[in-house]
Amino acid sequence: NIHQKSDEDVPMKTSCLLLTILLFVGIPSLAQKKILHAPCTIRQPQGSIKDILEEISVACKIIIEYSSNTLDESQVFRLDGSEKTIGAVLRRLLNNQQVRVVEKNGKLLLVPSPDPIKAEELVQNYPVFGIVSISGSKEPLVDAAVYEPAAGRSTLTNPYGYFNLSLTEGKHTLIVSYVGFAPQYIEIDVQTSTRRDVSLSFSNAAVPPVVVKSDNIQKSGVEKITPGAFTAYNTFLGENDPVRSIYLLPGVKNVPESFNGILVRGGGANENVFLLDGNTVYNPTHMLGALSIISPPSLKTMRLYKSDFPAKYGGAISSVIDVYTKDGNMEKWQGEGNLSLLAGSFSLEGPVIKNRTAIMTSIRRSWPGYFLKHFQNGIHPDFYDAHFKLTHLLTKRDKIMLNLYKGEDELVQSKKRVDNLHKWGNTIGSLSWNRILGSRSFLNSSVNMSRYNNLGSFQYTLYGDEENKDNILQTKSIGTFSSIGNYDLKSKAEVYLSNAVRLNGGFKVSHTIVKPFETRISSQLLTNKDDFTSFVPVLFNELSLYAEGDIKIGKRIFVRPGLHLSGYQFNDYKFTSLQPRFFASYHLAKNHSLFASYNNMTQYLHLVTNPYLGANSDIWVPSTRLLKPEQSTSYNVGYSYRKEKRIRFSIDGYRRTMNNVTNYAEGKTYFINSKNWQQNIETGEGESYGLETLIEKNSDKLTLSTAYTLAWSFRKFKSINSGIKFPYKYDRRHDINLGLSYRFNKKMSTMVLWSFATGDMFTLPDQMYPDFDRAQQLQSPDDLLREYRFIYRFSGVNQYRTNPYQRLDFGTSYHSTAKQKFRSQVTAGIYSLYGAADQFSYDFKGSFKTKSIAIEVTDQLFTITPYVSYVLKL
């Protein structure tokens, strides 16, 4: 069955038609020009244009016709012998001549033209391709620039270091560059398809950037984060976390009280996909979202998609975070150790077989919380993660990679009358294969497995007298356990038709097993998954296909139309989704660009958070006939200014509409089991819109980053607020991040980060009175609160807003010079310098002694905390 709203058919059909038209218009004719590309050897390489044209006619047996006033026949030329075809000879003779060459009836006609002839019209183009890597390790470089200045052609390497650039036959100079590396100048004589691998070396001296004048067209709206990006700002308690860099970008909110912690453009924490080397990670965090599972030494690059979604991505309606880790050093062993007050970590990489097989491993373990407990409000974290990667070069064209990851957390929150236990963990594995299929195509295929377990237990204690803590009346624990496992096979290909056109396509087949376990009540804190009675496993399958084209139209316009098709099956319920995607940019002038995008997204998994169990009460459930897939449609327009690597300014405006977003059904039981789980969840609509601004300024000593978001977000459910839309809980009107770092010298630097956000929305009743007639029908004989039940009357939903959030961090670091064999770095600072609250919650507090109701305000998951860390690199 195809389930789509009728008003979605128009943009879908329009996008498909536009894709077809643009591919037809954008792809240059691939028909061979038989005469121009025919081989030809000139016996008299010197003479006037007239003499050489006559020599071509005789030696190559071809008729060339032209008018004498079309060419300056008196010019004298000397060929250098590298010209192997008729077109190559004519390219030398007709350089800057205002003519056009036409093949007709087996003859060549030289006709007048208002513009000088272009070389690509005369000679054949051949692909030049290869891998760009780091010298001394063979680690592939992502987004390295390959530039041919004479022809004005350029390209970037893909996530696996592969590049493909079409050049005309003849001699060329390639410039290959990457930030922090010395550029390579490669001389190449192109006579056929040519592979040329390039190695770049680190540069200790300041390297002036290579200005690529040919291609400043913006080709995506992605945010790229390299290991060195935002390094000064994203340190958390001594741990330099690359993923926390995302929180510094506009449109992204960090929510400490949300377990997964990332909210993007008005969406929920469940609406993001996190990929680790192509594997789905359902919870990529430690310490309730405070830290990520990514260790800085293992990171190669990370990309955030929130406004522009290439067709290859699916399964999320708000954002995609795609992380690639290092392959491992193929030539020598190197390592890095990090000691902080929170955790210790160690990474090691090197060759098992030199230039053939390498490993990369990273291990991190938290220390007992002796230090942290003196500064935090009852936070006791315990976590570890281990990442292993094996890379083997089968042939010059083939590479295989084995990826393994294992991580677990156990965190206890102890507060007044309440204890929370949170246990979760990920197990990930994949085997991938990269192959250079030919001179114009690249293929990546993989088999992937990802499993996630999540246990949450909430214990509360009732006292007969608030002032007498020995008078315990009752202790109860509510716990829940859920798990999800995903197994998939996928493959994606890149085909380079020309410098102006690249086609991308692929497929994925996946099988998912969900086990949302039954919630249990006990007199003790539940700590073992075996304490829970399982559902019958919930299974579903998905098949997705995608295709898109990267197309340059002239020197100013770039478009990327694409289509993602997915088919879903859960029991006898089937759903098919066509998701058109489109991105376009226009190069206004040097450094200035306009861009726009349209995205239709579908998500089959729903994350349901039990509102009564505190943090880590997340349960994943699949789409069904009652619980339809979540869908979103988004529009984005923007302007950007980039001046090399020094200055960046961008401003985006967006609007999103969301369907079938989830909420716990009002008035339903919060105990979930295999019979009622669909009835306990309801779906509604969402809407968000806003404006985002980013300013970055980099100099030799000073780095400044400012991100500002002005946003609105709403939800609408039939059974809530009389069906009238209301502000989403995380409807933060203003969000600001200001980062500043200053380098005093080559060894010492300091940083300051200030974050501010408007408070969250919350609901409180306007009236409440005792439940005299037991309308709530809660008559458990052991319920000590049965005489204190109240009926609440609400005039609205989320009609109040908490106080604003803000935080000031300060840090300084001292590091040795890069020339030393053993390099070290010491970092020290203070998290939340002036102890401002980073979260607020409003609830009711009852007393058995006074039988009164009061409002209680709690704040801060992490308060003012000093930290220090030491890093040693070999």
C-alpha positions in Angstrom: 0.0 0.0 0.0 1.2 3.5 -0.8 0.3 5.9 2.0 0.8 9.5 1.0 -1.3 12.6 1.4 -2.7 13.8 -1.9 -1.1 17.2 -1.5 2.3 15.5 -1.4 1.8 14.0 -4.9 2.5 17.4 -6.5 6.0 18.1 -5.1 6.9 14.4 -5.5 5.9 14.4 -9.2 7.5 17.8 -9.7 10.8 16.6 -8.2 10.8 13.5 -10.3 10.2 15.5 -13.4 12.8 18.0 -12.4 15.3 15.3 -11.8 14.7 13.9 -15.3 15.0 17.3 -17.0 18.1 18.3 -15.1 19.9 15.1 -15.8 19.0 15.4 -19.5 20.2 19.0 -19.7 23.2 18.7 -17.4 24.8 15.6 -18.9 26.9 16.6 -21.8 26.7 14.6 -24.9 28.8 11.4 -24.6 28.8 10.8 -28.3 32.4 10.4 -29.6 33.6 13.1 -32.1 35.2 10.5 -34.5 37.2 12.9 -36.7 38.6 15.2 -33.9 39.6 12.2 -31.8 41.2 10.3 -34.7 45.0 9.7 -34.3 47.2 12.0 -36.5 51.0 12.4 -36.8 52.3 15.6 -38.4 55.5 15.3 -40.4 56.1 19.0 -40.7 55.5 20.3 -37.1 56.4 24.0 -37.9 54.7 26.5 -40.2 51.8 28.9 -40.6 48.2 27.9 -39.7 47.5 27.4 -43.4 50.5 25.2 -43.9 49.7 22.9 -40.9 46.0 22.7 -41.9 47.1 21.5 -45.3 49.5 19.0 -43.7 46.6 17.7 -41.6 44.5 17.2 -44.7 47.2 15.2 -46.4 48.6 13.2 -43.5 45.3 12.4 -41.8 43.2 12.2 -45.0 40.6 14.7 -43.8 39.0 17.7 -45.6 39.1 20.9 -43.6 37.1 23.8 -44.9 37.2 27.5 -43.8 37.0 31.0 -45.1 40.3 32.8 -45.4 38.9 35.8 -43.4 38.0 33.5 -40.5 41.6 32.8 -39.4 44.8 34.7 -39.2 46.7 32.4 -41.6 50.0 34.2 -41.2 50.6 33.1 -37.6 53.5 30.6 -37.3 53.3 27.6 -34.9 55.6 24.8 -33.8 54.1 21.7 -32.5 56.0 19.9 -29.6 55.2 16.3 -30.7 52.8 15.6 -27.8 49.8 16.1 -30.1 48.5 12.6 -30.9 45.0 13.4 -32.4 43.6 15.9 -34.9 41.8 17.7 -32.1 45.1 18.1 -30.2 46.8 19.7 -33.2 43.8 22.0 -33.8 43.8 23.0 -30.1 47.4 24.4 -30.6 46.5 26.1 -33.9 43.2 27.6 -32.9 44.0 28.8 -29.4 42.1 32.1 -28.8 40.7 32.0 -32.4 37.1 33.0 -32.6 35.9 30.0 -34.5 33.9 26.9 -33.9 34.7 23.4 -35.3 31.8 21.4 -36.8 31.9 17.8 -38.0 29.7 17.3 -41.0 29.6 14.8 -43.8 33.0 13.4 -42.9 34.6 16.9 -43.1 35.7 19.6 -40.5 34.2 23.0 -40.9 35.8 26.0 -39.2 33.0 28.6 -38.8 33.1 32.1 -37.2 32.1 32.3 -33.5 31.7 35.4 -31.2 33.7 33.6 -28.5 37.1 32.0 -28.6 37.1 28.2 -29.1 37.3 26.0 -25.9 39.9 23.3 -25.7 37.3 20.7 -24.5 35.5 21.1 -27.8 38.5 19.8 -29.7 40.1 17.0 -27.6 38.9 14.1 -25.6 38.5 14.2 -21.9 40.0 11.4 -19.8 39.4 10.7 -16.1 42.3 11.2 -13.7 41.5 9.4 -10.4 43.1 8.1 -7.3 43.4 8.2 -3.5 44.7 11.2 -1.5 46.3 10.1 1.8 48.7 11.2 4.6 52.3 10.6 3.8 53.8 8.1 6.3 50.5 6.5 7.3 48.4 6.1 4.1 45.4 7.4 6.1 42.8 8.7 3.5 42.1 12.4 3.6 38.4 13.5 3.4 37.6 16.7 1.3 41.2 17.2 0.1 41.1 19.6 -2.9 42.4 18.4 -6.3 42.8 21.5 -8.6 44.0 22.0 -12.2 44.5 25.8 -12.5 45.0 26.1 -16.2 41.7 24.4 -17.1 40.0 25.8 -14.0 38.8 22.4 -12.8 38.6 21.0 -9.3 37.1 18.4 -7.1 37.1 17.1 -3.5 37.9 13.6 -2.2 35.1 11.5 -0.8 35.0 10.0 2.7 37.4 7.3 1.6 40.0 9.7 0.0 38.9 8.9 -3.6 38.8 11.7 -6.3 37.9 11.8 -9.9 38.7 14.7 -12.3 38.2 14.8 -16.0 41.0 16.5 -18.0 41.7 17.0 -21.6 44.5 15.0 -23.3 47.9 16.6 -22.9 50.1 17.9 -20.1 48.6 19.3 -16.9 49.7 20.4 -13.4 47.6 19.2 -10.5 47.6 21.0 -7.1 46.5 18.7 -4.3 46.0 20.5 -0.9 44.5 20.0 2.5 44.5 22.3 5.6 47.6 21.8 7.7 49.5 19.9 4.9 52.0 21.1 2.4 50.4 21.2 -1.1 51.6 18.8 -3.8 52.2 19.9 -7.4 51.8 16.9 -9.7 52.9 17.0 -13.4 50.9 14.6 -15.5 50.6 13.9 -19.2 47.0 12.7 -19.9 46.6 10.4 -22.9 44.2 7.9 -21.5 42.4 7.1 -18.2 45.1 7.7 -15.5 45.3 6.8 -11.9 47.5 8.9 -9.7 47.6 8.4 -5.9 48.9 11.4 -3.9 50.4 11.6 -0.4 50.5 14.8 1.5 52.9 15.6 4.4 52.2 17.6 7.5 53.6 21.1 7.5 55.1 22.7 10.6 55.3 26.1 8.9 52.4 28.3 8.1 51.1 27.2 4.7 49.3 29.8 2.6 45.9 28.4 1.4 45.6 27.2 -2.2 42.9 29.4 -3.7 40.7 27.3 -6.0 39.4 30.0 -8.4 37.6 27.6 -10.6 34.9 26.2 -8.4 33.6 28.2 -5.4 30.1 26.9 -5.9 28.5 25.6 -2.7 27.6 22.0 -3.2 25.8 21.1 0.1 24.4 22.5 3.3 26.3 20.1 5.4 28.3 21.1 8.5 31.7 19.4 8.4 33.6 18.9 11.7 37.2 17.8 11.6 39.2 16.6 14.7 40.6 20.1 15.2 37.3 22.0 14.8 36.0 23.7 18.0 38.8 21.9 20.0 39.1 24.9 22.3 35.4 25.0 23.2 34.1 21.4 23.5 36.1 20.2 26.6 33.8 18.6 29.2 35.5 17.9 32.6 38.8 17.3 30.8 37.4 15.2 28.0 37.7 16.7 24.6 34.5 15.5 22.9 34.1 16.1 19.1 30.4 15.5 19.1 29.8 18.3 21.7 31.0 20.6 18.8 27.6 20.1 17.3 26.0 21.9 20.2 27.9 25.1 19.2 26.1 25.2 15.8 22.9 27.1 15.2 19.7 25.1 15.2 21.0 22.4 17.5 20.0 22.3 21.2 21.8 20.5 24.0 19.2 19.3 26.5 20.9 18.0 29.7 17.7 16.4 31.0 17.1 14.6 27.7 18.8 11.2 27.6 20.0 11.5 24.0 20.6 15.2 24.4 20.3 16.5 20.8 17.4 18.4 19.5 17.5 19.8 15.9 15.2 22.5 14.4 12.2 21.8 16.7 12.5 18.0 16.5 12.7 15.5 19.3 15.7 13.5 20.5 14.3 10.5 18.7 14.3 12.1 15.3 18.1 12.0 14.6 20.2 9.2 13.1 23.8 8.8 14.4 26.0 6.7 12.1 29.4 5.4 13.1 31.3 4.2 10.0 27.9 3.5 8.5 26.4 1.7 11.6 23.3 3.0 13.3 24.0 3.9 16.9 20.8 4.3 18.9 22.3 6.1 21.9 25.8 7.6 21.1 26.3 9.1 24.6 27.8 8.6 28.1 26.6 10.2 31.3 23.1 10.9 30.2 24.2 12.7 27.0 27.0 14.7 28.6 29.7 12.9 26.6 29.6 11.0 23.3 31.1 7.6 22.5 33.6 9.1 20.0 37.2 9.3 21.1 39.1 12.3 19.5 42.2 10.2 18.4 40.0 7.9 16.4 38.0 10.6 14.6 38.6 11.3 10.9 35.7 13.5 10.1 32.1 14.1 11.2 29.2 15.6 9.2 25.9 17.1 10.4 22.9 17.3 8.0 20.0 19.4 9.2 19.0 21.5 6.3 20.2 19.5 3.3 19.7 15.7 3.2 21.3 13.7 0.4 19.1 11.0 -1.0 21.3 8.2 0.5 20.1 9.0 4.1 16.8 7.8 5.6 15.3 6.8 8.9 15.2 10.3 10.5 13.2 13.4 10.1 15.4 16.0 11.9 19.1 15.3 11.4 21.8 12.9 10.4 25.2 12.8 12.1 27.6 10.8 10.0 31.0 9.9 11.7 34.0 8.4 10.0 36.9 7.0 12.0 40.5 6.5 11.0 41.7 3.4 9.1 44.9 3.0 11.0 48.5 3.9 10.2 49.9 1.6 7.5 53.6 2.5 8.0 54.4 3.1 11.6 53.0 2.7 15.2 51.7 5.7 17.1 49.5 6.2 20.1 47.9 8.7 22.4 47.0 8.5 26.1 44.6 10.8 28.0 44.2 11.2 31.8 41.5 13.3 33.3 39.7 13.5 36.6 36.7 11.9 34.9 38.3 9.1 32.8 41.4 7.6 31.2 41.8 6.6 27.6 44.3 5.1 25.3 44.5 4.8 21.5 47.0 2.9 19.4 47.3 2.4 15.6 49.9 0.9 13.3 50.8 -1.7 10.7 50.3 -5.4 11.1 51.7 -5.9 7.7 53.5 -2.7 6.5 51.6 -0.9 3.7 49.0 -3.7 3.6 47.2 -4.2 6.9 46.7 -1.8 9.8 44.7 -1.7 13.1 43.3 1.2 15.1 42.1 0.7 18.6 40.8 3.1 21.3 39.8 2.3 24.9 38.3 4.6 27.5 37.3 3.9 31.1 35.8 6.2 33.8 37.4 6.4 37.2 35.4 5.9 40.4 33.5 9.0 41.1 35.5 10.2 44.2 36.3 13.6 42.6 33.0 14.2 40.8 30.7 13.5 43.8 32.2 16.5 45.6 31.0 18.8 42.9 27.8 17.2 41.6 24.4 16.6 43.0 24.4 12.9 43.6 25.9 11.9 40.2 27.8 8.6 40.2 28.9 7.7 36.6 30.6 4.5 35.5 31.3 3.9 31.8 33.7 2.4 29.3 34.0 2.0 25.5 36.3 0.1 23.2 36.6 0.6 19.5 38.7 -1.7 17.2 39.2 -1.3 13.4 41.1 -3.5 11.0 41.9 -2.3 7.5 43.4 -4.5 4.8 44.4 -3.6 1.2 43.4 -6.6 -0.9 44.6 -5.0 -4.2 45.3 -1.6 -5.5 41.6 -1.3 -6.2 40.1 -3.1 -3.2 40.1 -2.4 0.5 38.2 -4.2 3.3 37.5 -2.9 6.8 36.3 -4.6 10.0 34.7 -2.4 12.6 33.9 -3.4 16.2 32.6 -1.2 19.0 31.4 -2.1 22.6 30.4 0.4 25.3 28.3 0.4 28.5 27.2 2.9 31.1 25.9 2.7 34.6 24.9 5.9 36.2 23.2 6.5 39.6 21.4 9.7 40.4 20.8 10.1 44.1 18.6 13.0 45.3 16.3 13.8 48.1 13.8 10.8 48.5 14.6 9.6 45.0 17.2 7.3 43.3 17.6 6.7 39.6 19.6 3.9 38.1 20.5 4.1 34.4 22.2 1.2 32.5 22.7 1.2 28.8 25.1 0.0 26.2 25.8 -0.4 22.5 27.4 -3.3 20.5 28.3 -2.6 16.9 30.0 -4.5 14.2 30.5 -4.2 10.4 32.5 -5.5 7.5 32.8 -3.1 4.6 34.4 -3.3 1.2 35.6 -0.4 -1.0 36.4 -0.9 -4.6 37.5 1.4 -7.4 35.3 -0.1 -10.2 37.0 1.7 -13.1 38.2 5.0 -14.1 34.9 6.7 -13.4 33.2 4.8 -10.6 33.6 4.0 -6.9 31.7 1.4 -4.8 31.3 0.9 -1.1 29.4 -2.1 0.3 28.9 -3.3 3.9 27.2 -5.7 6.2 26.3 -4.1 9.6 25.0 -5.1 13.0 23.9 -2.7 15.8 22.4 -3.7 19.2 21.3 -1.4 22.0 20.1 -2.3 25.6 18.5 0.2 28.0 17.5 -0.3 31.6 16.0 2.4 33.7 14.9 2.1 37.3 13.3 4.8 39.5 13.0 4.4 43.3 11.2 6.7 45.6 10.8 6.8 49.4 7.8 8.2 51.4 8.5 9.6 54.9 5.9 10.1 57.6 7.6 13.2 58.7 9.8 15.4 56.4 12.0 16.3 59.4 12.4 12.7 60.6 14.2 10.7 57.9 14.1 7.5 60.0 10.3 7.4 59.7 10.1 5.6 56.4 6.6 4.5 55.4 7.2 3.0 51.9 9.8 2.5 49.3 8.8 1.6 45.7 10.8 1.1 42.5 9.5 1.3 39.0 11.7 0.0 36.2 11.7 -0.7 32.5 14.0 -2.4 30.0 14.1 -2.2 26.3 16.4 -3.3 23.5 16.7 -3.0 19.8 18.9 -4.8 17.2 19.4 -3.9 13.6 21.0 -6.0 10.8 21.5 -4.6 7.3 23.2 -5.0 4.0 23.9 -1.9 1.9 25.8 -0.7 -1.1 26.4 2.7 -2.7 28.1 3.8 -5.9 29.4 7.0 -7.3 29.7 7.4 -11.1 31.6 10.4 -12.5 30.2 11.1 -16.0 32.1 14.4 -16.3 33.4 17.2 -14.2 29.9 18.7 -14.3 27.9 15.5 -13.5 28.2 12.8 -10.9 25.5 10.2 -10.3 25.0 8.5 -6.9 22.9 5.5 -6.2 22.5 2.6 -3.8 20.3 0.3 -1.8 19.8 -1.0 1.8 18.1 -4.1 3.1 17.5 -4.1 6.9 16.0 -6.3 9.5 15.1 -4.9 13.0 14.2 -6.7 16.2 12.6 -4.6 19.0 12.0 -5.8 22.5 10.2 -3.2 24.6 10.1 -5.1 27.9 7.2 -4.8 30.4 7.4 -2.2 33.1 7.7 -3.6 36.6 7.1 -2.5 40.2 9.3 -3.7 43.0 10.3 -2.9 46.6 13.9 -2.6 45.5 15.8 -0.9 42.8 15.8 -3.1 39.7 19.3 -3.6 38.3 19.2 -6.7 36.0 17.5 -7.2 32.7 16.5 -10.7 33.7 14.1 -9.1 36.3 11.8 -8.2 33.4 9.3 -10.3 31.4 9.9 -9.8 27.7 7.5 -9.0 25.0 7.4 -11.4 22.1 10.0 -9.8 19.9 8.6 -7.2 17.5 10.1 -7.6 14.0 10.1 -5.4 10.9 11.9 -5.2 7.6 12.8 -2.3 5.3 14.1 -2.0 1.8 15.4 1.4 0.5 16.7 2.6 -2.8 18.1 6.0 -3.8 19.4 7.9 -6.8 20.6 11.5 -7.2 22.7 13.6 -9.5 25.3 16.3 -8.6 25.1 18.7 -11.6 26.9 21.9 -12.3 25.2 24.2 -14.8 27.7 26.7 -16.1 30.0 28.4 -13.7 27.5 29.6 -11.2 24.7 27.1 -10.6 24.8 23.7 -8.8 21.8 21.4 -8.3 21.4 18.1 -6.6 18.0 16.5 -7.3 17.5 13.1 -5.6 14.8 10.5 -4.7 14.8 8.1 -1.8 12.3 5.2 -2.0 11.6 3.0 1.0 9.4 0.0 1.6 8.4 -1.1 5.1 6.7 -4.2 6.5 5.6 -5.0 10.0 3.4 -8.1 10.2 0.7 -7.5 7.6 1.2 -3.7 7.6 3.1 -2.4 4.6 4.1 1.2 3.8 5.8 2.7 0.8 7.4 6.1 0.9 8.7 8.3 -1.9 10.9 11.0 -0.5 12.1 13.7 -3.0 15.2 15.7 -2.0 16.5 18.8 -3.8 19.4 21.2 -3.2 20.5 24.2 -5.3 23.1 27.0 -5.0 23.9 30.0 -7.0 27.4 31.6 -6.9 26.7 35.3 -6.7 30.2 36.6 -6.8 33.6 35.8 -5.3 33.0 34.2 -1.8 29.2 34.9 -2.0 26.5 32.2 -2.5 22.8 31.7 -2.2 21.4 28.2 -1.5 18.0 26.5 -1.0 16.8 23.0 -0.2 13.7 20.9 0.0 13.5 17.6 1.9 10.8 15.0 2.4 11.7 12.5 5.2 10.1 9.4 6.7 11.0 7.6 10.0 9.6 4.2 10.9 10.9 3.9 14.5 9.2 5.9 17.3 10.9 6.7 20.6 8.4 6.8 23.4 9.6 8.3 26.7 7.6 7.4 29.8 6.9 10.8 31.6 6.6 9.2 35.0 9.9 7.3 35.2 12.5 10.2 35.1 15.5 10.0 32.8 16.4 7.0 30.6 12.9 5.7 30.3 13.1 5.5 26.5 11.3 2.7 24.6 11.6 2.2 20.8 8.5 0.9 19.0 7.9 0.3 15.3 5.2 1.9 13.0 1.9 0.0 12.8 -1.6 0.6 11.4 -2.4 2.6 14.5 1.0 4.2 14.9 1.8 5.6 11.5 5.4 6.5 10.4 6.7 9.9 11.3 7.1 12.2 8.3 8.4 15.7 7.7 8.7 18.3 5.0 11.2 21.0 5.3 12.2 24.1 3.3 15.5 26.0 3.7 16.9 29.1 2.1 20.2 30.9 3.0 23.2 33.0 2.1 26.8 32.3 2.9 30.1 34.3 2.7 33.4 32.4 2.9 36.8 34.0 2.6 39.3 31.1 2.4 39.6 29.7 6.0 39.6 33.0 7.7 36.0 34.3 7.7 32.7 32.6 7.5 29.2 34.1 7.7 26.0 32.3 7.0 22.3 32.9 7.6 19.5 30.3 7.1 15.8 30.5 7.2 13.7 27.3 7.5 10.3 25.9 8.0 9.3 22.3 8.9 6.0 20.5 9.2 5.9 17.1 10.9 3.2 14.4 10.9 2.7 11.4 13.3 5.0 12.7 16.0 4.5 10.7 19.2 3.3 11.5 22.7 2.2 9.4 25.7 -1.6 9.3 25.5 -3.2 11.4 28.2 -5.2 9.5 30.7 -3.6 6.1 29.7 -1.7 3.8 32.1 2.0 4.3 32.1 2.6 0.6 32.3 3.4 -0.7 28.9 2.9 -4.4 27.8 2.4 -6.5 24.7 -1.3 -5.9 24.7 -1.7 -2.2 25.1 1.4 -0.5 23.9 -0.1 0.8 20.7 -3.1 2.3 22.6 -0.8 4.1 25.1 0.8 6.1 22.4 -0.8 8.8 20.3 0.4 10.7 17.2 0.0 14.3 16.3 1.4 17.1 14.2 4.4 19.4 14.6 5.5 22.7 13.2 8.8 24.6 13.5 10.4 27.6 11.8 13.3 29.9 12.5 16.4 31.8 11.6 20.0 30.7 12.1 23.2 32.7 12.0 26.8 31.6 12.2 29.9 33.8 12.3 33.5 32.4 12.4 36.7 34.5 12.4 40.1 32.8 12.4 43.5 34.5 12.6 47.0 33.4 13.7 46.2 34.0 17.3 42.5 34.7 17.8 39.5 32.4 16.9 36.0 33.5 17.3 32.7 31.6 16.8 29.2 32.9 17.3 26.0 31.0 16.7 22.5 32.4 17.2 19.1 30.8 16.6 15.7 32.4 16.7 13.1 29.6 16.6 9.5 28.6 17.2 8.3 25.0 17.7 4.7 23.7 18.2 2.8 20.4 18.7 -0.8 19.5 18.1 -2.7 16.4 19.4 -6.4 15.7 19.3 -6.7 14.7 23.0 -4.4 17.5 24.3 -5.4 21.2 24.8 -8.7 20.6 23.0 -6.9 19.9 19.8 -5.3 23.4 19.7 -1.6 23.6 18.9 0.6 24.4 21.9 4.4 25.3 22.3 6.7 22.2 22.3 8.5 21.6 25.6 11.8 22.7 24.0 10.4 25.8 22.2 13.4 28.0 23.0 13.0 31.3 21.4 16.7 32.4 21.6 19.8 30.3 21.6 23.3 31.8 21.7 26.8 30.2 21.8 29.8 32.5 21.9 33.3 30.9 21.8 36.6 32.7 22.0 40.1 31.3 22.0 43.5 33.1 22.0 46.9 31.6 21.4 49.6 33.4 23.4 52.4 31.5 21.7 53.2 28.2 20.1 52.7 26.4 23.4 50.0 28.1 25.3 46.3 29.1 24.6 43.2 29.9 26.5 39.4 29.7 25.8 36.1 31.0 27.0 32.6 29.6 26.0 29.4 31.3 27.0 26.0 29.7 26.2 22.6 31.2 26.7 19.1 29.8 25.9 15.5 30.8 26.6 13.9 28.5 29.1 11.7 25.5 28.3 7.9 25.3 28.4 6.1 23.5 31.1 2.5 22.9 32.3 1.0 23.5 35.8 -2.7 23.2 36.7 -4.7 26.3 37.5 -7.0 24.4 39.9 -6.7 21.2 42.0 -8.9 19.6 44.6 -9.1 16.2 46.4 -10.3 13.1 44.5 -13.3 12.6 46.9 -15.3 10.3 44.6 -12.2 8.4 43.4 -12.7 9.4 39.8 -9.2 8.3 39.1 -10.1 4.8 40.3 -6.8 4.2 42.0 -7.6 1.9 44.9 -4.5 -0.1 45.5 -4.6 -1.1 49.2 -0.9 -0.5 49.7 -1.0 3.0 48.1 -0.1 5.4 51.0 -1.0 8.3 48.8 -4.6 7.1 48.3 -6.0 9.8 50.6 -4.0 12.5 48.9 -5.1 12.1 45.3 -6.0 15.3 43.5 -8.0 16.2 40.4 -6.1 18.8 38.3 -7.7 21.4 36.0 -5.6 22.9 33.3 -6.4 26.0 31.3 -3.6 25.2 28.7 -0.6 23.1 27.9 2.9 24.4 28.2 1.7 27.8 29.2 4.6 28.6 31.5 8.3 29.0 30.7 11.3 28.2 33.0 14.0 30.7 33.7 16.7 31.0 31.0 19.7 28.7 30.8 23.2 29.9 30.8 26.7 28.6 31.3 30.2 30.0 31.2 33.2 27.7 30.8 36.9 28.7 31.0 40.0 26.7 30.1 43.7 27.0 29.3 46.1 24.5 27.7 49.8 24.1 27.4 51.4 21.8 24.8 54.8 20.8 23.6 56.0 21.6 20.0 55.2 19.3 17.1 58.9 18.6 16.5 59.3 16.6 19.7 59.0 12.8 19.5 56.8 12.7 22.5 54.2 15.4 22.4 52.1 16.3 25.5 49.3 18.7 26.4 48.0 19.8 29.8 44.5 21.3 29.9 42.8 22.8 33.0 39.7 24.8 33.5 36.3 25.2 35.1 33.0 24.0 33.8 30.1 26.3 34.6 32.3 29.0 36.0 29.7 30.9 38.0 27.5 28.0 38.8 24.4 29.2 36.9 21.6 26.7 36.6 21.6 24.7 33.3 18.2 23.2 33.8 15.0 23.7 35.8 12.1 21.4 36.6 8.8 22.3 38.3 6.6 19.8 40.1 4.4 19.2 43.1 5.6 18.2 46.6 3.3 16.7 49.2 3.7 16.4 53.0 2.0 13.7 55.2 2.4 16.0 58.2 0.9 19.2 56.8 -1.2 17.7 53.9 -0.1 20.6 51.8 0.9 21.0 48.2 3.8 23.2 47.1 5.9 23.9 44.0 9.4 22.6 44.1 12.2 23.9 41.8 15.3 21.7 41.1 18.2 22.8 39.1 21.5 21.7 37.7 22.7 18.3 36.6 26.3 19.6 36.6 27.3 22.5 38.7 30.6 24.4 39.0 33.4 21.8 38.4 37.1 22.3 38.0 39.0 19.9 35.8 42.4 19.0 34.6 43.7 16.5 31.9 46.9 15.3 30.5 47.5 14.0 26.9 50.6 12.2 25.7 51.1 11.5 22.0 53.7 9.3 20.4 
